[in-house]
Amino acid sequence: MSAYLIAEIDITDPAAYEDYRKQVPAVIARYGGKYIVRGGKVEPLEGGWSPRRVAVVEFPSMERALEFYRSPEYAPLVKIRQKASRGKLLIVEGL
């Protein structure tokens, strides 16, 4: 069953975030993930939710998504992302 990492990101340091953006696709792919949404226009509809940037990454399973997030390859990238942005992340199991 697929799982989806969903991130709401507000970039505070575009130059530093660019470093993250360039490195993370290879790590995602290493764990079987692929981008479904990466940036793009956001049109808020209900509930007062107005994220500036949204990313959705599909993984083959919840286990693989968690392996990616907890991996030694991603750990230094988390630090870059957290330093260059504010955000919320979650992983949800698909159907």
Biopython code that builds the backbone (N, CA, C, O; Angstrom):
import numpy as np
from Bio.PDB.StructureBuilder import StructureBuilder

atoms = [
    (1, "MET", "N", (0.837, -1.171, 0.000)),
    (1, "MET", "CA", (0.000, 0.000, 0.000)),
    (1, "MET", "C", (0.888, 1.242, 0.000)),
    (1, "MET", "O", (1.767, 1.378, 0.851)),
    (2, "SER", "N", (0.664, 2.133, -0.938)),
    (2, "SER", "CA", (1.464, 3.360, -1.034)),
    (2, "SER", "C", (1.294, 4.238, 0.193)),
    (2, "SER", "O", (0.307, 4.138, 0.921)),
    (3, "ALA", "N", (2.275, 5.098, 0.402)),
    (3, "ALA", "CA", (2.215, 6.108, 1.461)),
    (3, "ALA", "C", (2.691, 7.425, 0.865)),
    (3, "ALA", "O", (3.483, 7.450, -0.077)),
    (4, "TYR", "N", (2.198, 8.501, 1.424)),
    (4, "TYR", "CA", (2.493, 9.825, 0.895)),
    (4, "TYR", "C", (3.058, 10.723, 1.975)),
    (4, "TYR", "O", (2.450, 10.898, 3.031)),
    (5, "LEU", "N", (4.220, 11.291, 1.710)),
    (5, "LEU", "CA", (4.782, 12.311, 2.571)),
    (5, "LEU", "C", (4.232, 13.630, 2.048)),
    (5, "LEU", "O", (4.411, 13.966, 0.878)),
    (6, "ILE", "N", (3.567, 14.369, 2.913)),
    (6, "ILE", "CA", (2.975, 15.650, 2.543)),
    (6, "ILE", "C", (3.668, 16.727, 3.367)),
    (6, "ILE", "O", (3.751, 16.635, 4.592)),
    (7, "ALA", "N", (4.160, 17.740, 2.682)),
    (7, "ALA", "CA", (4.894, 18.814, 3.352)),
    (7, "ALA", "C", (4.302, 20.169, 2.983)),
    (7, "ALA", "O", (4.024, 20.453, 1.818)),
    (8, "GLU", "N", (4.121, 20.986, 3.996)),
    (8, "GLU", "CA", (3.767, 22.388, 3.809)),
    (8, "GLU", "C", (5.004, 23.185, 4.202)),
    (8, "GLU", "O", (5.466, 23.097, 5.339)),
    (9, "ILE", "N", (5.537, 23.955, 3.275)),
    (9, "ILE", "CA", (6.824, 24.617, 3.486)),
    (9, "ILE", "C", (6.708, 26.116, 3.245)),
    (9, "ILE", "O", (6.102, 26.553, 2.266)),
    (10, "ASP", "N", (7.287, 26.887, 4.136)),
    (10, "ASP", "CA", (7.428, 28.334, 3.971)),
    (10, "ASP", "C", (8.935, 28.616, 3.940)),
    (10, "ASP", "O", (9.601, 28.563, 4.975)),
    (11, "ILE", "N", (9.459, 28.911, 2.772)),
    (11, "ILE", "CA", (10.903, 29.117, 2.602)),
    (11, "ILE", "C", (11.296, 30.473, 3.173)),
    (11, "ILE", "O", (10.731, 31.503, 2.805)),
    (12, "THR", "N", (12.274, 30.459, 4.079)),
    (12, "THR", "CA", (12.760, 31.692, 4.700)),
    (12, "THR", "C", (14.133, 32.105, 4.192)),
    (12, "THR", "O", (14.511, 33.270, 4.305)),
    (13, "ASP", "N", (14.878, 31.164, 3.635)),
    (13, "ASP", "CA", (16.206, 31.438, 3.082)),
    (13, "ASP", "C", (16.310, 30.722, 1.735)),
    (13, "ASP", "O", (16.752, 29.574, 1.673)),
    (14, "PRO", "N", (15.900, 31.403, 0.648)),
    (14, "PRO", "CA", (15.860, 30.744, -0.667)),
    (14, "PRO", "C", (17.189, 30.159, -1.122)),
    (14, "PRO", "O", (17.203, 29.087, -1.728)),
    (15, "ALA", "N", (18.289, 30.818, -0.854)),
    (15, "ALA", "CA", (19.590, 30.298, -1.291)),
    (15, "ALA", "C", (19.919, 28.981, -0.599)),
    (15, "ALA", "O", (20.347, 28.029, -1.252)),
    (16, "ALA", "N", (19.724, 28.918, 0.703)),
    (16, "ALA", "CA", (19.989, 27.678, 1.436)),
    (16, "ALA", "C", (18.996, 26.590, 1.041)),
    (16, "ALA", "O", (19.370, 25.422, 0.932)),
    (17, "TYR", "N", (17.746, 26.957, 0.827)),
    (17, "TYR", "CA", (16.734, 25.968, 0.439)),
    (17, "TYR", "C", (17.062, 25.368, -0.927)),
    (17, "TYR", "O", (16.769, 24.199, -1.177)),
    (18, "GLU", "N", (17.659, 26.152, -1.799)),
    (18, "GLU", "CA", (18.052, 25.653, -3.118)),
    (18, "GLU", "C", (19.039, 24.495, -2.982)),
    (18, "GLU", "O", (18.988, 23.545, -3.763)),
    (19, "ASP", "N", (19.920, 24.565, -2.013)),
    (19, "ASP", "CA", (20.860, 23.480, -1.747)),
    (19, "ASP", "C", (20.097, 22.201, -1.390)),
    (19, "ASP", "O", (20.412, 21.125, -1.898)),
    (20, "TYR", "N", (19.102, 22.320, -0.524)),
    (20, "TYR", "CA", (18.244, 21.185, -0.156)),
    (20, "TYR", "C", (17.518, 20.647, -1.394)),
    (20, "TYR", "O", (17.519, 19.444, -1.657)),
    (21, "ARG", "N", (16.903, 21.558, -2.140)),
    (21, "ARG", "CA", (16.095, 21.182, -3.302)),
    (21, "ARG", "C", (16.902, 20.398, -4.339)),
    (21, "ARG", "O", (16.370, 19.502, -4.994)),
    (22, "LYS", "N", (18.173, 20.732, -4.487)),
    (22, "LYS", "CA", (19.024, 20.042, -5.462)),
    (22, "LYS", "C", (19.420, 18.645, -4.995)),
    (22, "LYS", "O", (19.592, 17.746, -5.818)),
    (23, "GLN", "N", (19.566, 18.452, -3.688)),
    (23, "GLN", "CA", (20.069, 17.174, -3.166)),
    (23, "GLN", "C", (18.982, 16.144, -2.854)),
    (23, "GLN", "O", (19.227, 14.942, -2.963)),
    (24, "VAL", "N", (17.803, 16.590, -2.473)),
    (24, "VAL", "CA", (16.806, 15.666, -1.945)),
    (24, "VAL", "C", (16.220, 14.688, -2.970)),
    (24, "VAL", "O", (15.911, 13.562, -2.580)),
    (25, "PRO", "N", (16.045, 15.035, -4.258)),
    (25, "PRO", "CA", (15.446, 14.057, -5.184)),
    (25, "PRO", "C", (16.186, 12.723, -5.247)),
    (25, "PRO", "O", (15.549, 11.673, -5.324)),
    (26, "ALA", "N", (17.510, 12.744, -5.217)),
    (26, "ALA", "CA", (18.275, 11.495, -5.287)),
    (26, "ALA", "C", (18.030, 10.626, -4.062)),
    (26, "ALA", "O", (17.965, 9.402, -4.173)),
    (27, "VAL", "N", (17.895, 11.244, -2.900)),
    (27, "VAL", "CA", (17.638, 10.476, -1.670)),
    (27, "VAL", "C", (16.225, 9.914, -1.702)),
    (27, "VAL", "O", (16.010, 8.762, -1.325)),
    (28, "ILE", "N", (15.274, 10.701, -2.141)),
    (28, "ILE", "CA", (13.891, 10.218, -2.278)),
    (28, "ILE", "C", (13.853, 9.008, -3.203)),
    (28, "ILE", "O", (13.244, 7.991, -2.871)),
    (29, "ALA", "N", (14.496, 9.112, -4.353)),
    (29, "ALA", "CA", (14.503, 8.010, -5.326)),
    (29, "ALA", "C", (15.153, 6.755, -4.753)),
    (29, "ALA", "O", (14.711, 5.645, -5.048)),
    (30, "ARG", "N", (16.197, 6.915, -3.937)),
    (30, "ARG", "CA", (16.885, 5.778, -3.329)),
    (30, "ARG", "C", (15.934, 4.943, -2.473)),
    (30, "ARG", "O", (16.147, 3.742, -2.304)),
    (31, "TYR", "N", (14.896, 5.563, -1.936)),
    (31, "TYR", "CA", (13.922, 4.861, -1.094)),
    (31, "TYR", "C", (12.619, 4.572, -1.836)),
    (31, "TYR", "O", (11.593, 4.285, -1.220)),
    (32, "GLY", "N", (12.672, 4.652, -3.157)),
    (32, "GLY", "CA", (11.518, 4.288, -3.976)),
    (32, "GLY", "C", (10.472, 5.378, -4.086)),
    (32, "GLY", "O", (9.354, 5.117, -4.532)),
    (33, "GLY", "N", (10.813, 6.592, -3.689)),
    (33, "GLY", "CA", (9.844, 7.679, -3.727)),
    (33, "GLY", "C", (9.878, 8.451, -5.026)),
    (33, "GLY", "O", (10.867, 8.432, -5.759)),
    (34, "LYS", "N", (8.771, 9.136, -5.298)),
    (34, "LYS", "CA", (8.705, 10.022, -6.466)),
    (34, "LYS", "C", (7.778, 11.187, -6.145)),
    (34, "LYS", "O", (6.769, 11.035, -5.456)),
    (35, "TYR", "N", (8.147, 12.344, -6.661)),
    (35, "TYR", "CA", (7.324, 13.531, -6.453)),
    (35, "TYR", "C", (6.008, 13.400, -7.203)),
    (35, "TYR", "O", (5.980, 12.997, -8.366)),
    (36, "ILE", "N", (4.918, 13.744, -6.525)),
    (36, "ILE", "CA", (3.598, 13.873, -7.137)),
    (36, "ILE", "C", (3.302, 15.360, -7.289)),
    (36, "ILE", "O", (2.747, 15.795, -8.298)),
    (37, "VAL", "N", (3.678, 16.131, -6.276)),
    (37, "VAL", "CA", (3.522, 17.591, -6.257)),
    (37, "VAL", "C", (4.826, 18.169, -5.722)),
    (37, "VAL", "O", (5.379, 17.679, -4.738)),
    (38, "ARG", "N", (5.306, 19.211, -6.380)),
    (38, "ARG", "CA", (6.519, 19.880, -5.898)),
    (38, "ARG", "C", (6.400, 21.364, -6.226)),
    (38, "ARG", "O", (6.713, 21.807, -7.331)),
    (39, "GLY", "N", (5.940, 22.112, -5.233)),
    (39, "GLY", "CA", (5.719, 23.536, -5.472)),
    (39, "GLY", "C", (4.440, 23.719, -6.262)),
    (39, "GLY", "O", (3.451, 23.033, -6.005)),
    (40, "GLY", "N", (4.444, 24.610, -7.193)),
    (40, "GLY", "CA", (3.262, 24.856, -8.013)),
    (40, "GLY", "C", (2.277, 25.792, -7.330)),
    (40, "GLY", "O", (2.384, 26.079, -6.138)),
    (41, "LYS", "N", (1.335, 26.250, -8.100)),
    (41, "LYS", "CA", (0.329, 27.188, -7.620)),
    (41, "LYS", "C", (-0.568, 26.521, -6.586)),
    (41, "LYS", "O", (-0.964, 25.366, -6.742)),
    (42, "VAL", "N", (-0.882, 27.264, -5.529)),
    (42, "VAL", "CA", (-1.778, 26.796, -4.470)),
    (42, "VAL", "C", (-3.023, 27.674, -4.494)),
    (42, "VAL", "O", (-2.915, 28.900, -4.522)),
    (43, "GLU", "N", (-4.185, 27.070, -4.483)),
    (43, "GLU", "CA", (-5.455, 27.799, -4.469)),
    (43, "GLU", "C", (-6.237, 27.401, -3.217)),
    (43, "GLU", "O", (-6.928, 26.382, -3.226)),
    (44, "PRO", "N", (-6.142, 28.184, -2.141)),
    (44, "PRO", "CA", (-6.873, 27.862, -0.908)),
    (44, "PRO", "C", (-8.386, 27.870, -1.155)),
    (44, "PRO", "O", (-8.909, 28.747, -1.843)),
    (45, "LEU", "N", (-9.075, 26.884, -0.586)),
    (45, "LEU", "CA", (-10.523, 26.781, -0.790)),
    (45, "LEU", "C", (-11.321, 26.868, 0.503)),
    (45, "LEU", "O", (-12.302, 27.609, 0.565)),
    (46, "GLU", "N", (-10.927, 26.130, 1.535)),
    (46, "GLU", "CA", (-11.707, 26.086, 2.772)),
    (46, "GLU", "C", (-10.783, 26.011, 3.978)),
    (46, "GLU", "O", (-9.636, 25.574, 3.884)),
    (47, "GLY", "N", (-11.313, 26.448, 5.106)),
    (47, "GLY", "CA", (-10.657, 26.223, 6.380)),
    (47, "GLY", "C", (-9.534, 27.179, 6.738)),
    (47, "GLY", "O", (-8.884, 26.986, 7.766)),
    (48, "GLY", "N", (-9.283, 28.193, 5.939)),
    (48, "GLY", "CA", (-8.245, 29.149, 6.273)),
    (48, "GLY", "C", (-6.832, 28.635, 6.088)),
    (48, "GLY", "O", (-5.886, 29.230, 6.605)),
    (49, "TRP", "N", (-6.671, 27.541, 5.359)),
    (49, "TRP", "CA", (-5.347, 26.977, 5.111)),
    (49, "TRP", "C", (-4.767, 27.657, 3.887)),
    (49, "TRP", "O", (-5.346, 27.566, 2.805)),
    (50, "SER", "N", (-3.633, 28.340, 4.030)),
    (50, "SER", "CA", (-2.999, 29.055, 2.925)),
    (50, "SER", "C", (-1.505, 28.748, 2.858)),
    (50, "SER", "O", (-0.684, 29.640, 3.073)),
    (51, "PRO", "N", (-1.147, 27.519, 2.568)),
    (51, "PRO", "CA", (0.281, 27.196, 2.483)),
    (51, "PRO", "C", (0.926, 27.903, 1.301)),
    (51, "PRO", "O", (0.287, 28.124, 0.272)),
    (52, "ARG", "N", (2.185, 28.253, 1.457)),
    (52, "ARG", "CA", (2.919, 28.915, 0.373)),
    (52, "ARG", "C", (3.503, 27.908, -0.607)),
    (52, "ARG", "O", (3.589, 28.173, -1.806)),
    (53, "ARG", "N", (3.906, 26.747, -0.086)),
    (53, "ARG", "CA", (4.503, 25.707, -0.928)),
    (53, "ARG", "C", (4.075, 24.357, -0.374)),
    (53, "ARG", "O", (4.110, 24.133, 0.836)),
    (54, "VAL", "N", (3.673, 23.465, -1.262)),
    (54, "VAL", "CA", (3.266, 22.122, -0.867)),
    (54, "VAL", "C", (4.041, 21.120, -1.715)),
    (54, "VAL", "O", (4.227, 21.312, -2.916)),
    (55, "ALA", "N", (4.487, 20.050, -1.067)),
    (55, "ALA", "CA", (5.119, 18.939, -1.776)),
    (55, "ALA", "C", (4.443, 17.650, -1.329)),
    (55, "ALA", "O", (4.115, 17.479, -0.154)),
    (56, "VAL", "N", (4.240, 16.751, -2.278)),
    (56, "VAL", "CA", (3.699, 15.424, -1.992)),
    (56, "VAL", "C", (4.615, 14.419, -2.665)),
    (56, "VAL", "O", (4.865, 14.498, -3.867)),
    (57, "VAL", "N", (5.116, 13.468, -1.877)),
    (57, "VAL", "CA", (6.013, 12.436, -2.388)),
    (57, "VAL", "C", (5.370, 11.082, -2.135)),
    (57, "VAL", "O", (4.990, 10.770, -1.007)),
    (58, "GLU", "N", (5.251, 10.286, -3.177)),
    (58, "GLU", "CA", (4.679, 8.940, -3.055)),
    (58, "GLU", "C", (5.797, 7.932, -2.835)),
    (58, "GLU", "O", (6.813, 7.944, -3.530)),
    (59, "PHE", "N", (5.589, 7.056, -1.848)),
    (59, "PHE", "CA", (6.495, 5.949, -1.571)),
    (59, "PHE", "C", (5.722, 4.644, -1.714)),
    (59, "PHE", "O", (4.496, 4.640, -1.595)),
    (60, "PRO", "N", (6.416, 3.539, -1.966)),
    (60, "PRO", "CA", (5.725, 2.262, -2.149)),
    (60, "PRO", "C", (5.013, 1.759, -0.891)),
    (60, "PRO", "O", (4.095, 0.945, -0.986)),
    (61, "SER", "N", (5.429, 2.239, 0.286)),
    (61, "SER", "CA", (4.812, 1.783, 1.540)),
    (61, "SER", "C", (5.120, 2.781, 2.651)),
    (61, "SER", "O", (6.001, 3.631, 2.517)),
    (62, "MET", "N", (4.381, 2.663, 3.743)),
    (62, "MET", "CA", (4.641, 3.483, 4.919)),
    (62, "MET", "C", (6.047, 3.201, 5.442)),
    (62, "MET", "O", (6.753, 4.119, 5.858)),
    (63, "GLU", "N", (6.447, 1.943, 5.420)),
    (63, "GLU", "CA", (7.768, 1.563, 5.910)),
    (63, "GLU", "C", (8.877, 2.256, 5.120)),
    (63, "GLU", "O", (9.833, 2.767, 5.703)),
    (64, "ARG", "N", (8.744, 2.272, 3.785)),
    (64, "ARG", "CA", (9.779, 2.914, 2.956)),
    (64, "ARG", "C", (9.804, 4.422, 3.185)),
    (64, "ARG", "O", (10.874, 5.031, 3.209)),
    (65, "ALA", "N", (8.632, 5.022, 3.352)),
    (65, "ALA", "CA", (8.575, 6.466, 3.623)),
    (65, "ALA", "C", (9.282, 6.792, 4.933)),
    (65, "ALA", "O", (10.038, 7.760, 5.015)),
    (66, "LEU", "N", (9.035, 5.984, 5.950)),
    (66, "LEU", "CA", (9.685, 6.207, 7.241)),
    (66, "LEU", "C", (11.182, 5.921, 7.166)),
    (66, "LEU", "O", (11.978, 6.618, 7.795)),
    (67, "GLU", "N", (11.570, 4.901, 6.401)),
    (67, "GLU", "CA", (13.000, 4.624, 6.207)),
    (67, "GLU", "C", (13.677, 5.834, 5.563)),
    (67, "GLU", "O", (14.774, 6.219, 5.968)),
    (68, "PHE", "N", (13.028, 6.431, 4.566)),
    (68, "PHE", "CA", (13.573, 7.632, 3.940)),
    (68, "PHE", "C", (13.741, 8.737, 4.979)),
    (68, "PHE", "O", (14.827, 9.299, 5.129)),
    (69, "TYR", "N", (12.666, 9.043, 5.691)),
    (69, "TYR", "CA", (12.704, 10.169, 6.629)),
    (69, "TYR", "C", (13.744, 9.975, 7.728)),
    (69, "TYR", "O", (14.366, 10.939, 8.175)),
    (70, "ARG", "N", (13.933, 8.743, 8.160)),
    (70, "ARG", "CA", (14.866, 8.446, 9.256)),
    (70, "ARG", "C", (16.265, 8.052, 8.769)),
    (70, "ARG", "O", (17.121, 7.685, 9.574)),
    (71, "SER", "N", (16.494, 8.127, 7.471)),
    (71, "SER", "CA", (17.747, 7.627, 6.901)),
    (71, "SER", "C", (18.935, 8.533, 7.209)),
    (71, "SER", "O", (18.777, 9.734, 7.424)),
    (72, "PRO", "N", (20.128, 7.935, 7.228)),
    (72, "PRO", "CA", (21.339, 8.740, 7.423)),
    (72, "PRO", "C", (21.602, 9.678, 6.245)),
    (72, "PRO", "O", (22.251, 10.711, 6.411)),
    (73, "GLU", "N", (21.105, 9.330, 5.065)),
    (73, "GLU", "CA", (21.285, 10.201, 3.900)),
    (73, "GLU", "C", (20.425, 11.462, 4.007)),
    (73, "GLU", "O", (20.821, 12.537, 3.556)),
    (74, "TYR", "N", (19.246, 11.314, 4.608)),
    (74, "TYR", "CA", (18.336, 12.457, 4.691)),
    (74, "TYR", "C", (18.621, 13.343, 5.901)),
    (74, "TYR", "O", (18.292, 14.529, 5.882)),
    (75, "ALA", "N", (19.218, 12.795, 6.942)),
    (75, "ALA", "CA", (19.451, 13.552, 8.184)),
    (75, "ALA", "C", (20.133, 14.908, 7.960)),
    (75, "ALA", "O", (19.665, 15.905, 8.510)),
    (76, "PRO", "N", (21.215, 14.990, 7.178)),
    (76, "PRO", "CA", (21.818, 16.314, 6.985)),
    (76, "PRO", "C", (20.934, 17.247, 6.164)),
    (76, "PRO", "O", (21.008, 18.467, 6.313)),
    (77, "LEU", "N", (20.100, 16.676, 5.298)),
    (77, "LEU", "CA", (19.203, 17.498, 4.490)),
    (77, "LEU", "C", (18.066, 18.064, 5.335)),
    (77, "LEU", "O", (17.595, 19.172, 5.081)),
    (78, "VAL", "N", (17.628, 17.310, 6.332)),
    (78, "VAL", "CA", (16.610, 17.820, 7.261)),
    (78, "VAL", "C", (17.126, 19.094, 7.920)),
    (78, "VAL", "O", (16.395, 20.076, 8.044)),
    (79, "LYS", "N", (18.378, 19.073, 8.337)),
    (79, "LYS", "CA", (18.958, 20.252, 8.992)),
    (79, "LYS", "C", (18.982, 21.453, 8.050)),
    (79, "LYS", "O", (18.680, 22.573, 8.462)),
    (80, "ILE", "N", (19.339, 21.222, 6.791)),
    (80, "ILE", "CA", (19.329, 22.306, 5.810)),
    (80, "ILE", "C", (17.907, 22.835, 5.636)),
    (80, "ILE", "O", (17.683, 24.045, 5.674)),
    (81, "ARG", "N", (16.945, 21.925, 5.446)),
    (81, "ARG", "CA", (15.552, 22.336, 5.240)),
    (81, "ARG", "C", (15.027, 23.117, 6.425)),
    (81, "ARG", "O", (14.389, 24.155, 6.251)),
    (82, "GLN", "N", (15.285, 22.636, 7.619)),
    (82, "GLN", "CA", (14.775, 23.297, 8.818)),
    (82, "GLN", "C", (15.423, 24.655, 9.035)),
    (82, "GLN", "O", (14.794, 25.562, 9.580)),
    (83, "LYS", "N", (16.661, 24.804, 8.620)),
    (83, "LYS", "CA", (17.346, 26.086, 8.752)),
    (83, "LYS", "C", (16.843, 27.096, 7.710)),
    (83, "LYS", "O", (16.819, 28.300, 7.965)),
    (84, "ALA", "N", (16.444, 26.593, 6.537)),
    (84, "ALA", "CA", (16.061, 27.454, 5.413)),
    (84, "ALA", "C", (14.555, 27.652, 5.277)),
    (84, "ALA", "O", (14.105, 28.390, 4.401)),
    (85, "SER", "N", (13.770, 26.995, 6.140)),
    (85, "SER", "CA", (12.321, 27.087, 5.996)),
    (85, "SER", "C", (11.619, 26.723, 7.301)),
    (85, "SER", "O", (12.222, 26.202, 8.239)),
    (86, "ARG", "N", (10.342, 27.015, 7.322)),
    (86, "ARG", "CA", (9.458, 26.534, 8.379)),
    (86, "ARG", "C", (8.454, 25.616, 7.691)),
    (86, "ARG", "O", (8.069, 25.860, 6.548)),
    (87, "GLY", "N", (8.037, 24.582, 8.371)),
    (87, "GLY", "CA", (7.089, 23.708, 7.704)),
    (87, "GLY", "C", (6.470, 22.673, 8.600)),
    (87, "GLY", "O", (6.791, 22.541, 9.781)),
    (88, "LYS", "N", (5.563, 21.939, 7.980)),
    (88, "LYS", "CA", (4.880, 20.817, 8.627)),
    (88, "LYS", "C", (4.958, 19.637, 7.675)),
    (88, "LYS", "O", (4.777, 19.789, 6.467)),
    (89, "LEU", "N", (5.230, 18.457, 8.228)),
    (89, "LEU", "CA", (5.311, 17.252, 7.420)),
    (89, "LEU", "C", (4.492, 16.151, 8.080)),
    (89, "LEU", "O", (4.379, 16.083, 9.303)),
    (90, "LEU", "N", (3.931, 15.301, 7.248)),
    (90, "LEU", "CA", (3.278, 14.098, 7.738)),
    (90, "LEU", "C", (3.361, 13.036, 6.666)),
    (90, "LEU", "O", (3.581, 13.321, 5.489)),
    (91, "ILE", "N", (3.179, 11.801, 7.105)),
    (91, "ILE", "CA", (3.099, 10.677, 6.160)),
    (91, "ILE", "C", (1.743, 10.032, 6.373)),
    (91, "ILE", "O", (1.339, 9.763, 7.504)),
    (92, "VAL", "N", (1.051, 9.788, 5.283)),
    (92, "VAL", "CA", (-0.271, 9.166, 5.344)),
    (92, "VAL", "C", (-0.301, 7.963, 4.409)),
    (92, "VAL", "O", (0.223, 8.007, 3.296)),
    (93, "GLU", "N", (-0.920, 6.896, 4.881)),
    (93, "GLU", "CA", (-1.043, 5.690, 4.077)),
    (93, "GLU", "C", (-2.147, 5.885, 3.040)),
    (93, "GLU", "O", (-3.201, 6.447, 3.339)),
    (94, "GLY", "N", (-1.894, 5.416, 1.821)),
    (94, "GLY", "CA", (-2.871, 5.503, 0.747)),
    (94, "GLY", "C", (-3.731, 4.258, 0.673)),
    (94, "GLY", "O", (-3.676, 3.382, 1.537)),
    (95, "LEU", "N", (-4.513, 4.205, -0.366)),
    (95, "LEU", "CA", (-5.393, 3.050, -0.574)),
    (95, "LEU", "C", (-4.724, 2.013, -1.417)),
    (95, "LEU", "O", (-5.314, 0.970, -1.697)),
]
sb = StructureBuilder()
sb.init_structure("model")
sb.init_model(0)
sb.init_chain("A")
sb.init_seg("    ")
for serial, (resi, resn, name, xyz) in enumerate(atoms, 1):
    if name == "N":
        sb.init_residue(resn, " ", resi, " ")
    sb.init_atom(name, np.array(xyz, "f"), 0.0, 1.0, " ", f" {name:<3s}", serial, name[0])
structure = sb.get_structure()
